[in-house]
């Protein structure tokens, strides 16, 4: 399957380089916020950069080290959600996500993360999914808790973004 319904107007669709322009538009619109929490926020500087990244994702998916989807709202790619560092032997992976600013604040990411958990557990056969969120990223921490992730620990100086190291909360959910 290449597409999963989340809500009436929201879908997850496996990454496709054809979505580069739409995703880059959202990166441009949300750059200050993305750069604050995502190391790639400042580095993605063109549609071609995004297209290369999406092609790279497809290659990693073939190696089964990554599962990555675009978040589609009303037919337009406006964010991404993934399972990365997939460890088949130990049946776990880590989740990452971002969403264009104009689409935030109405539960879209919460619903997409719930769908991703279903895909991870039911389709990919994972046992545990982890989520790492900077302590200062209140929205990401709230999404993790809303979906049922449990705080397993706090990691000091774990993430370098916005020009400095940040502590991170490590969450996990077990099937």
C-alpha positions as CSV (number, residue, x, y, z in Angstrom):
1,X,0.0,0.0,0.0
2,X,1.2,3.5,-0.8
3,X,-1.5,5.6,0.9
4,X,-3.4,5.5,4.2
5,X,-6.4,7.5,5.2
6,X,-6.1,9.5,8.4
7,X,-9.1,11.8,8.2
8,X,-11.5,12.7,5.4
9,X,-9.1,15.2,4.0
10,X,-5.8,13.9,5.5
11,X,-3.7,11.0,4.2
12,X,-0.3,9.6,4.6
13,X,1.4,8.7,1.3
14,X,4.8,7.1,0.8
15,X,7.5,9.7,-0.1
16,X,7.7,10.7,-3.7
17,X,10.2,13.2,-5.2
18,X,7.2,14.7,-7.1
19,X,6.1,16.2,-3.7
20,X,9.3,18.2,-3.4
21,X,7.9,21.5,-4.6
22,X,4.9,21.4,-2.2
23,X,7.0,20.3,0.7
24,X,9.6,22.9,0.1
25,X,6.9,25.6,0.0
26,X,5.9,24.5,3.6
27,X,9.6,24.5,4.6
28,X,10.0,28.1,3.4
29,X,6.8,29.2,5.2
30,X,7.7,27.4,8.4
31,X,11.5,27.8,8.3
32,X,12.1,29.8,11.5
33,X,10.2,27.2,13.6
34,X,11.7,24.2,11.7
35,X,15.2,25.5,12.1
36,X,14.7,25.9,15.8
37,X,14.0,22.2,16.3
38,X,15.3,20.4,13.1
39,X,19.0,20.4,12.1
40,X,18.0,20.3,8.5
41,X,15.7,23.3,8.8
42,X,18.3,25.8,7.6
43,X,20.1,23.4,5.3
44,X,17.2,22.7,2.9
45,X,17.5,25.7,0.6
46,X,15.8,24.7,-2.7
47,X,13.2,22.5,-4.3
48,X,16.2,20.4,-5.6
49,X,17.5,19.9,-2.1
50,X,14.1,18.6,-1.1
51,X,13.9,16.4,-4.2
52,X,17.3,14.9,-3.4
53,X,16.3,14.2,0.2
54,X,13.1,12.5,-1.0
55,X,15.1,10.3,-3.4
56,X,17.5,9.4,-0.6
57,X,14.5,8.4,1.6
58,X,13.2,6.1,-1.1
59,X,16.6,4.4,-1.3
60,X,16.7,4.0,2.5
61,X,13.2,2.5,2.4
62,X,14.4,-0.1,-0.1
63,X,17.0,-1.0,2.6
64,X,14.2,-1.3,5.2
65,X,16.0,1.2,7.5
66,X,13.3,3.9,7.0
67,X,9.6,4.2,6.4
68,X,8.7,7.7,5.3
69,X,5.4,9.3,4.3
70,X,4.3,12.8,3.2
71,X,1.3,14.2,5.1
72,X,-1.3,15.1,2.5
73,X,-4.0,17.6,3.3
74,X,-6.6,18.3,0.6
75,X,-4.4,16.7,-2.0
76,X,-1.3,18.7,-1.1
77,X,1.9,17.5,0.7
78,X,2.3,19.7,3.7
79,X,4.6,17.8,6.1
80,X,6.3,14.4,6.7
81,X,6.3,11.6,9.3
82,X,8.7,8.7,9.4
83,X,10.0,5.7,11.2
84,X,13.8,5.7,11.1
85,X,16.6,3.7,12.6
86,X,14.5,0.7,12.1
87,X,16.0,-2.3,13.9
88,X,14.4,-5.5,12.6
89,X,16.3,-7.8,14.9
90,X,15.0,-5.9,18.0
91,X,11.7,-4.9,16.4
92,X,12.0,-1.2,17.2
93,X,12.2,2.2,15.5
94,X,12.2,5.9,16.2
95,X,9.6,8.3,14.9
96,X,10.1,11.8,13.5
97,X,7.7,14.4,12.1
98,X,7.1,17.9,11.0
99,X,4.1,19.8,9.7
100,X,3.7,23.2,7.9
101,X,2.8,25.9,10.3
102,X,-0.5,26.8,8.8
103,X,-1.7,23.2,9.4
104,X,-0.6,23.0,13.1
105,X,-2.8,23.3,16.1
106,X,-5.9,21.2,15.0
107,X,-4.8,17.7,15.9
108,X,-3.5,16.7,12.4
109,X,-0.1,15.5,13.8
110,X,-1.7,13.6,16.6
111,X,-4.0,11.8,14.2
112,X,-1.1,11.1,11.8
113,X,1.1,9.8,14.6
114,X,-1.7,7.4,15.7
115,X,-1.9,6.1,12.1
116,X,1.9,5.7,12.0
117,X,1.8,3.6,15.1
118,X,-0.8,1.4,13.6
119,X,1.4,1.0,10.5
120,X,4.5,0.4,12.6
121,X,2.9,-2.2,14.8
122,X,0.4,-3.9,12.4
123,X,2.1,-3.7,9.1
124,X,5.8,-3.5,9.9
125,X,5.7,-5.9,12.9
126,X,7.5,-3.5,15.3
127,X,7.3,-4.1,19.1
128,X,8.5,-0.7,20.3
129,X,8.5,2.8,18.8
130,X,10.5,5.6,20.4
131,X,10.2,9.4,20.1
132,X,12.8,11.9,21.1
133,X,11.6,15.5,21.6
134,X,13.6,18.5,22.8
135,X,12.4,19.5,26.2
136,X,11.7,23.0,24.9
137,X,9.5,21.7,22.1
138,X,6.3,21.9,24.0
139,X,4.1,20.9,21.0
140,X,6.0,17.8,20.2
141,X,6.0,16.7,23.8
142,X,2.3,17.2,24.0
143,X,1.7,15.2,20.8
144,X,3.7,12.3,22.3
145,X,1.7,12.3,25.5
146,X,-1.6,12.6,23.7
147,X,-1.0,9.5,21.6
148,X,0.1,7.5,24.7
149,X,3.9,7.5,24.6
150,X,5.4,7.0,28.0
151,X,8.4,9.1,29.2
152,X,11.3,6.7,29.6
153,X,14.0,9.2,30.4
154,X,15.6,12.6,29.9
155,X,18.8,12.9,28.0
156,X,21.2,15.8,28.7
157,X,22.6,17.8,25.7
158,X,21.2,15.3,23.3
159,X,20.1,17.4,20.4
160,X,22.1,20.2,18.7
161,X,19.8,22.8,17.1
162,X,19.3,26.5,16.9
163,X,23.0,26.9,17.7
164,X,23.1,25.1,21.0
165,X,22.7,21.7,22.7
166,X,19.3,20.9,24.2
167,X,18.0,18.3,26.7
168,X,15.6,15.8,25.2
169,X,12.8,13.7,26.5
170,X,12.8,10.1,25.4
171,X,9.4,8.5,25.0
172,X,8.4,5.1,23.9
173,X,5.3,3.0,23.3
174,X,5.1,-0.7,23.2
175,X,2.6,-2.7,21.3
